[in-house]
């Protein structure tokens, strides 16, 4: 496996996990539960997600440029980081195709 593929895999998995934590951990704690101590425990989630998502975008762009993908597929990789499980699905499809 090439280095760019490994970097994409790692960032796709991290972005997917952080997105799941954001959507199903932090957001319900903030908007559904009236528990400030729980919200204080999860304050790090959006901060870490905010730093890691741009790194995922750059990694996805780098992988797409190296593989010479069309712009539609590049945009698909970028958008895959916005939904909780989409980056994990994209990572699995890439591994099947390029491993």
Chimera marker file (.cmm) of the C-alpha trace (Angstrom):
<marker_set name="trace">
<marker id="1" x="0.000" y="0.000" z="0.000" r="1" g="1" b="0" radius="0.5"/>
<marker id="2" x="1.276" y="3.434" z="-0.837" r="1" g="1" b="0" radius="0.5"/>
<marker id="3" x="1.798" y="6.140" z="1.760" r="1" g="1" b="0" radius="0.5"/>
<marker id="4" x="-0.957" y="8.353" z="0.380" r="1" g="1" b="0" radius="0.5"/>
<marker id="5" x="-3.463" y="5.490" z="0.617" r="1" g="1" b="0" radius="0.5"/>
<marker id="6" x="-2.476" y="4.756" z="4.212" r="1" g="1" b="0" radius="0.5"/>
<marker id="7" x="-2.793" y="8.446" z="5.128" r="1" g="1" b="0" radius="0.5"/>
<marker id="8" x="-6.234" y="8.595" z="3.514" r="1" g="1" b="0" radius="0.5"/>
<marker id="9" x="-7.356" y="5.450" z="5.329" r="1" g="1" b="0" radius="0.5"/>
<marker id="10" x="-6.190" y="6.736" z="8.711" r="1" g="1" b="0" radius="0.5"/>
<marker id="11" x="-7.779" y="10.153" z="8.245" r="1" g="1" b="0" radius="0.5"/>
<marker id="12" x="-11.040" y="8.684" z="6.900" r="1" g="1" b="0" radius="0.5"/>
<marker id="13" x="-11.360" y="6.425" z="9.942" r="1" g="1" b="0" radius="0.5"/>
<marker id="14" x="-10.488" y="9.226" z="12.372" r="1" g="1" b="0" radius="0.5"/>
<marker id="15" x="-12.869" y="11.662" z="10.650" r="1" g="1" b="0" radius="0.5"/>
<marker id="16" x="-15.638" y="9.040" z="10.702" r="1" g="1" b="0" radius="0.5"/>
<marker id="17" x="-15.188" y="8.293" z="14.395" r="1" g="1" b="0" radius="0.5"/>
<marker id="18" x="-15.022" y="11.980" z="15.302" r="1" g="1" b="0" radius="0.5"/>
<marker id="19" x="-18.126" y="12.653" z="13.221" r="1" g="1" b="0" radius="0.5"/>
<marker id="20" x="-19.978" y="9.863" z="15.016" r="1" g="1" b="0" radius="0.5"/>
<marker id="21" x="-18.918" y="11.307" z="18.376" r="1" g="1" b="0" radius="0.5"/>
<marker id="22" x="-20.047" y="14.755" z="17.293" r="1" g="1" b="0" radius="0.5"/>
<marker id="23" x="-23.443" y="13.707" z="15.914" r="1" g="1" b="0" radius="0.5"/>
<marker id="24" x="-24.360" y="11.070" z="18.479" r="1" g="1" b="0" radius="0.5"/>
<marker id="25" x="-22.440" y="12.207" z="21.558" r="1" g="1" b="0" radius="0.5"/>
<marker id="26" x="-21.926" y="15.938" z="21.730" r="1" g="1" b="0" radius="0.5"/>
<marker id="27" x="-25.022" y="17.140" z="19.827" r="1" g="1" b="0" radius="0.5"/>
<marker id="28" x="-27.554" y="15.129" z="21.874" r="1" g="1" b="0" radius="0.5"/>
<marker id="29" x="-25.771" y="16.169" z="25.067" r="1" g="1" b="0" radius="0.5"/>
<marker id="30" x="-26.004" y="19.801" z="24.052" r="1" g="1" b="0" radius="0.5"/>
<marker id="31" x="-29.525" y="19.939" z="22.648" r="1" g="1" b="0" radius="0.5"/>
<marker id="32" x="-31.496" y="17.085" z="24.245" r="1" g="1" b="0" radius="0.5"/>
<marker id="33" x="-30.138" y="16.602" z="27.748" r="1" g="1" b="0" radius="0.5"/>
<marker id="34" x="-30.077" y="19.269" z="30.410" r="1" g="1" b="0" radius="0.5"/>
<marker id="35" x="-26.832" y="18.095" z="31.973" r="1" g="1" b="0" radius="0.5"/>
<marker id="36" x="-24.019" y="20.679" z="32.018" r="1" g="1" b="0" radius="0.5"/>
<marker id="37" x="-21.511" y="18.231" z="33.499" r="1" g="1" b="0" radius="0.5"/>
<marker id="38" x="-22.010" y="15.841" z="30.552" r="1" g="1" b="0" radius="0.5"/>
<marker id="39" x="-21.584" y="18.725" z="28.138" r="1" g="1" b="0" radius="0.5"/>
<marker id="40" x="-18.379" y="19.747" z="29.922" r="1" g="1" b="0" radius="0.5"/>
<marker id="41" x="-17.029" y="16.213" z="29.468" r="1" g="1" b="0" radius="0.5"/>
<marker id="42" x="-17.720" y="16.326" z="25.724" r="1" g="1" b="0" radius="0.5"/>
<marker id="43" x="-16.530" y="19.859" z="24.962" r="1" g="1" b="0" radius="0.5"/>
<marker id="44" x="-13.354" y="18.505" z="23.355" r="1" g="1" b="0" radius="0.5"/>
<marker id="45" x="-15.267" y="16.647" z="20.622" r="1" g="1" b="0" radius="0.5"/>
<marker id="46" x="-16.191" y="19.612" z="18.357" r="1" g="1" b="0" radius="0.5"/>
<marker id="47" x="-12.774" y="21.182" z="18.895" r="1" g="1" b="0" radius="0.5"/>
<marker id="48" x="-10.877" y="18.056" z="17.842" r="1" g="1" b="0" radius="0.5"/>
<marker id="49" x="-13.312" y="17.441" z="14.985" r="1" g="1" b="0" radius="0.5"/>
<marker id="50" x="-12.811" y="21.016" z="13.796" r="1" g="1" b="0" radius="0.5"/>
<marker id="51" x="-9.062" y="20.531" z="13.602" r="1" g="1" b="0" radius="0.5"/>
<marker id="52" x="-9.136" y="17.064" z="12.057" r="1" g="1" b="0" radius="0.5"/>
<marker id="53" x="-11.749" y="17.604" z="9.337" r="1" g="1" b="0" radius="0.5"/>
<marker id="54" x="-9.568" y="20.032" z="7.311" r="1" g="1" b="0" radius="0.5"/>
<marker id="55" x="-6.722" y="17.529" z="7.550" r="1" g="1" b="0" radius="0.5"/>
<marker id="56" x="-9.089" y="14.859" z="6.202" r="1" g="1" b="0" radius="0.5"/>
<marker id="57" x="-10.042" y="17.187" z="3.323" r="1" g="1" b="0" radius="0.5"/>
<marker id="58" x="-6.393" y="17.804" z="2.431" r="1" g="1" b="0" radius="0.5"/>
<marker id="59" x="-5.628" y="14.095" z="2.622" r="1" g="1" b="0" radius="0.5"/>
<marker id="60" x="-8.617" y="13.239" z="0.411" r="1" g="1" b="0" radius="0.5"/>
<marker id="61" x="-7.543" y="15.863" z="-2.137" r="1" g="1" b="0" radius="0.5"/>
<marker id="62" x="-3.969" y="14.559" z="-2.090" r="1" g="1" b="0" radius="0.5"/>
<marker id="63" x="-5.150" y="10.975" z="-2.632" r="1" g="1" b="0" radius="0.5"/>
<marker id="64" x="-7.487" y="12.038" z="-5.444" r="1" g="1" b="0" radius="0.5"/>
<marker id="65" x="-4.758" y="14.031" z="-7.198" r="1" g="1" b="0" radius="0.5"/>
<marker id="66" x="-2.271" y="11.161" z="-6.973" r="1" g="1" b="0" radius="0.5"/>
<marker id="67" x="-4.862" y="8.747" z="-8.377" r="1" g="1" b="0" radius="0.5"/>
<marker id="68" x="-5.987" y="11.334" z="-10.981" r="1" g="1" b="0" radius="0.5"/>
<marker id="69" x="-9.664" y="11.128" z="-10.121" r="1" g="1" b="0" radius="0.5"/>
<marker id="70" x="-12.253" y="13.332" z="-11.845" r="1" g="1" b="0" radius="0.5"/>
<marker id="71" x="-13.475" y="16.379" z="-9.923" r="1" g="1" b="0" radius="0.5"/>
<marker id="72" x="-16.838" y="14.723" z="-9.121" r="1" g="1" b="0" radius="0.5"/>
<marker id="73" x="-15.085" y="11.956" z="-7.222" r="1" g="1" b="0" radius="0.5"/>
<marker id="74" x="-12.866" y="14.475" z="-5.403" r="1" g="1" b="0" radius="0.5"/>
<marker id="75" x="-15.953" y="16.356" z="-4.254" r="1" g="1" b="0" radius="0.5"/>
<marker id="76" x="-17.511" y="13.041" z="-3.223" r="1" g="1" b="0" radius="0.5"/>
<marker id="77" x="-14.515" y="12.257" z="-1.023" r="1" g="1" b="0" radius="0.5"/>
<marker id="78" x="-14.693" y="15.695" z="0.572" r="1" g="1" b="0" radius="0.5"/>
<marker id="79" x="-18.424" y="15.429" z="1.198" r="1" g="1" b="0" radius="0.5"/>
<marker id="80" x="-17.964" y="11.946" z="2.635" r="1" g="1" b="0" radius="0.5"/>
<marker id="81" x="-16.413" y="13.581" z="5.686" r="1" g="1" b="0" radius="0.5"/>
<marker id="82" x="-19.622" y="15.467" z="6.465" r="1" g="1" b="0" radius="0.5"/>
<marker id="83" x="-21.849" y="12.479" z="7.217" r="1" g="1" b="0" radius="0.5"/>
<marker id="84" x="-21.115" y="10.247" z="10.200" r="1" g="1" b="0" radius="0.5"/>
<marker id="85" x="-20.465" y="6.997" z="8.357" r="1" g="1" b="0" radius="0.5"/>
<marker id="86" x="-19.781" y="8.168" z="4.804" r="1" g="1" b="0" radius="0.5"/>
<marker id="87" x="-16.025" y="8.544" z="5.252" r="1" g="1" b="0" radius="0.5"/>
<marker id="88" x="-15.873" y="5.014" z="6.647" r="1" g="1" b="0" radius="0.5"/>
<marker id="89" x="-17.778" y="3.708" z="3.618" r="1" g="1" b="0" radius="0.5"/>
<marker id="90" x="-15.512" y="5.657" z="1.245" r="1" g="1" b="0" radius="0.5"/>
<marker id="91" x="-12.456" y="4.235" z="2.998" r="1" g="1" b="0" radius="0.5"/>
<marker id="92" x="-13.731" y="0.658" z="2.591" r="1" g="1" b="0" radius="0.5"/>
<marker id="93" x="-14.466" y="1.180" z="-1.103" r="1" g="1" b="0" radius="0.5"/>
<marker id="94" x="-11.027" y="2.686" z="-1.710" r="1" g="1" b="0" radius="0.5"/>
<marker id="95" x="-9.324" y="-0.204" z="0.091" r="1" g="1" b="0" radius="0.5"/>
<marker id="96" x="-11.254" y="-2.759" z="-1.979" r="1" g="1" b="0" radius="0.5"/>
<marker id="97" x="-10.336" y="-1.006" z="-5.203" r="1" g="1" b="0" radius="0.5"/>
<marker id="98" x="-6.671" y="-0.126" z="-4.566" r="1" g="1" b="0" radius="0.5"/>
<marker id="99" x="-5.350" y="-2.906" z="-2.329" r="1" g="1" b="0" radius="0.5"/>
<link id1="1" id2="2" r="1" g="1" b="0" radius="0.2"/>
<link id1="2" id2="3" r="1" g="1" b="0" radius="0.2"/>
<link id1="3" id2="4" r="1" g="1" b="0" radius="0.2"/>
<link id1="4" id2="5" r="1" g="1" b="0" radius="0.2"/>
<link id1="5" id2="6" r="1" g="1" b="0" radius="0.2"/>
<link id1="6" id2="7" r="1" g="1" b="0" radius="0.2"/>
<link id1="7" id2="8" r="1" g="1" b="0" radius="0.2"/>
<link id1="8" id2="9" r="1" g="1" b="0" radius="0.2"/>
<link id1="9" id2="10" r="1" g="1" b="0" radius="0.2"/>
<link id1="10" id2="11" r="1" g="1" b="0" radius="0.2"/>
<link id1="11" id2="12" r="1" g="1" b="0" radius="0.2"/>
<link id1="12" id2="13" r="1" g="1" b="0" radius="0.2"/>
<link id1="13" id2="14" r="1" g="1" b="0" radius="0.2"/>
<link id1="14" id2="15" r="1" g="1" b="0" radius="0.2"/>
<link id1="15" id2="16" r="1" g="1" b="0" radius="0.2"/>
<link id1="16" id2="17" r="1" g="1" b="0" radius="0.2"/>
<link id1="17" id2="18" r="1" g="1" b="0" radius="0.2"/>
<link id1="18" id2="19" r="1" g="1" b="0" radius="0.2"/>
<link id1="19" id2="20" r="1" g="1" b="0" radius="0.2"/>
<link id1="20" id2="21" r="1" g="1" b="0" radius="0.2"/>
<link id1="21" id2="22" r="1" g="1" b="0" radius="0.2"/>
<link id1="22" id2="23" r="1" g="1" b="0" radius="0.2"/>
<link id1="23" id2="24" r="1" g="1" b="0" radius="0.2"/>
<link id1="24" id2="25" r="1" g="1" b="0" radius="0.2"/>
<link id1="25" id2="26" r="1" g="1" b="0" radius="0.2"/>
<link id1="26" id2="27" r="1" g="1" b="0" radius="0.2"/>
<link id1="27" id2="28" r="1" g="1" b="0" radius="0.2"/>
<link id1="28" id2="29" r="1" g="1" b="0" radius="0.2"/>
<link id1="29" id2="30" r="1" g="1" b="0" radius="0.2"/>
<link id1="30" id2="31" r="1" g="1" b="0" radius="0.2"/>
<link id1="31" id2="32" r="1" g="1" b="0" radius="0.2"/>
<link id1="32" id2="33" r="1" g="1" b="0" radius="0.2"/>
<link id1="33" id2="34" r="1" g="1" b="0" radius="0.2"/>
<link id1="34" id2="35" r="1" g="1" b="0" radius="0.2"/>
<link id1="35" id2="36" r="1" g="1" b="0" radius="0.2"/>
<link id1="36" id2="37" r="1" g="1" b="0" radius="0.2"/>
<link id1="37" id2="38" r="1" g="1" b="0" radius="0.2"/>
<link id1="38" id2="39" r="1" g="1" b="0" radius="0.2"/>
<link id1="39" id2="40" r="1" g="1" b="0" radius="0.2"/>
<link id1="40" id2="41" r="1" g="1" b="0" radius="0.2"/>
<link id1="41" id2="42" r="1" g="1" b="0" radius="0.2"/>
<link id1="42" id2="43" r="1" g="1" b="0" radius="0.2"/>
<link id1="43" id2="44" r="1" g="1" b="0" radius="0.2"/>
<link id1="44" id2="45" r="1" g="1" b="0" radius="0.2"/>
<link id1="45" id2="46" r="1" g="1" b="0" radius="0.2"/>
<link id1="46" id2="47" r="1" g="1" b="0" radius="0.2"/>
<link id1="47" id2="48" r="1" g="1" b="0" radius="0.2"/>
<link id1="48" id2="49" r="1" g="1" b="0" radius="0.2"/>
<link id1="49" id2="50" r="1" g="1" b="0" radius="0.2"/>
<link id1="50" id2="51" r="1" g="1" b="0" radius="0.2"/>
<link id1="51" id2="52" r="1" g="1" b="0" radius="0.2"/>
<link id1="52" id2="53" r="1" g="1" b="0" radius="0.2"/>
<link id1="53" id2="54" r="1" g="1" b="0" radius="0.2"/>
<link id1="54" id2="55" r="1" g="1" b="0" radius="0.2"/>
<link id1="55" id2="56" r="1" g="1" b="0" radius="0.2"/>
<link id1="56" id2="57" r="1" g="1" b="0" radius="0.2"/>
<link id1="57" id2="58" r="1" g="1" b="0" radius="0.2"/>
<link id1="58" id2="59" r="1" g="1" b="0" radius="0.2"/>
<link id1="59" id2="60" r="1" g="1" b="0" radius="0.2"/>
<link id1="60" id2="61" r="1" g="1" b="0" radius="0.2"/>
<link id1="61" id2="62" r="1" g="1" b="0" radius="0.2"/>
<link id1="62" id2="63" r="1" g="1" b="0" radius="0.2"/>
<link id1="63" id2="64" r="1" g="1" b="0" radius="0.2"/>
<link id1="64" id2="65" r="1" g="1" b="0" radius="0.2"/>
<link id1="65" id2="66" r="1" g="1" b="0" radius="0.2"/>
<link id1="66" id2="67" r="1" g="1" b="0" radius="0.2"/>
<link id1="67" id2="68" r="1" g="1" b="0" radius="0.2"/>
<link id1="68" id2="69" r="1" g="1" b="0" radius="0.2"/>
<link id1="69" id2="70" r="1" g="1" b="0" radius="0.2"/>
<link id1="70" id2="71" r="1" g="1" b="0" radius="0.2"/>
<link id1="71" id2="72" r="1" g="1" b="0" radius="0.2"/>
<link id1="72" id2="73" r="1" g="1" b="0" radius="0.2"/>
<link id1="73" id2="74" r="1" g="1" b="0" radius="0.2"/>
<link id1="74" id2="75" r="1" g="1" b="0" radius="0.2"/>
<link id1="75" id2="76" r="1" g="1" b="0" radius="0.2"/>
<link id1="76" id2="77" r="1" g="1" b="0" radius="0.2"/>
<link id1="77" id2="78" r="1" g="1" b="0" radius="0.2"/>
<link id1="78" id2="79" r="1" g="1" b="0" radius="0.2"/>
<link id1="79" id2="80" r="1" g="1" b="0" radius="0.2"/>
<link id1="80" id2="81" r="1" g="1" b="0" radius="0.2"/>
<link id1="81" id2="82" r="1" g="1" b="0" radius="0.2"/>
<link id1="82" id2="83" r="1" g="1" b="0" radius="0.2"/>
<link id1="83" id2="84" r="1" g="1" b="0" radius="0.2"/>
<link id1="84" id2="85" r="1" g="1" b="0" radius="0.2"/>
<link id1="85" id2="86" r="1" g="1" b="0" radius="0.2"/>
<link id1="86" id2="87" r="1" g="1" b="0" radius="0.2"/>
<link id1="87" id2="88" r="1" g="1" b="0" radius="0.2"/>
<link id1="88" id2="89" r="1" g="1" b="0" radius="0.2"/>
<link id1="89" id2="90" r="1" g="1" b="0" radius="0.2"/>
<link id1="90" id2="91" r="1" g="1" b="0" radius="0.2"/>
<link id1="91" id2="92" r="1" g="1" b="0" radius="0.2"/>
<link id1="92" id2="93" r="1" g="1" b="0" radius="0.2"/>
<link id1="93" id2="94" r="1" g="1" b="0" radius="0.2"/>
<link id1="94" id2="95" r="1" g="1" b="0" radius="0.2"/>
<link id1="95" id2="96" r="1" g="1" b="0" radius="0.2"/>
<link id1="96" id2="97" r="1" g="1" b="0" radius="0.2"/>
<link id1="97" id2="98" r="1" g="1" b="0" radius="0.2"/>
<link id1="98" id2="99" r="1" g="1" b="0" radius="0.2"/>
</marker_set>
